[in-house]
């Protein structure tokens, strides 16, 4: 492994003894603004829209969408989303859609304007103690 890292890795380096590995560059800093740019939606109006492309087209009316994640219905979720579900116990078995915008103003616009009798939109920045990395770093528990 040490030989392969020394020969092929452009992001990791090994010490002279071959006992320690470290990154050549520091990890990027945590982006505190991500939660202000993200909304959680349930009950997307039509079933054909519950695809990443369909959700993006629905939510792009509020601004430029950076990406979309659709969480499995009734599936395992991160602790932060579980806290959100506890606060909203009537949506436990719903499909949750996470939408990140490029601008926080777009997320706020979606939060204010897209709530209706069918679809509910929640601002992730209004959910207490939400840790963005817990929500989005569980790829085994989401459908892209």
Secondary structure, DSSP 4 states (H G I P E B T S, - for coil): -HHHHHHH-SSEEE-TTS--EEESSPPPPP-TTTGGGEEEEES-SSGGG-SHHHHHHHHTTSS-EEEEEEEPTT----HHHHHHHHHTGGGTTSPEEEEEESSHHHHHHHHHHS--SS-EEEEGGGSTT--HHHHHS-GGGEE-
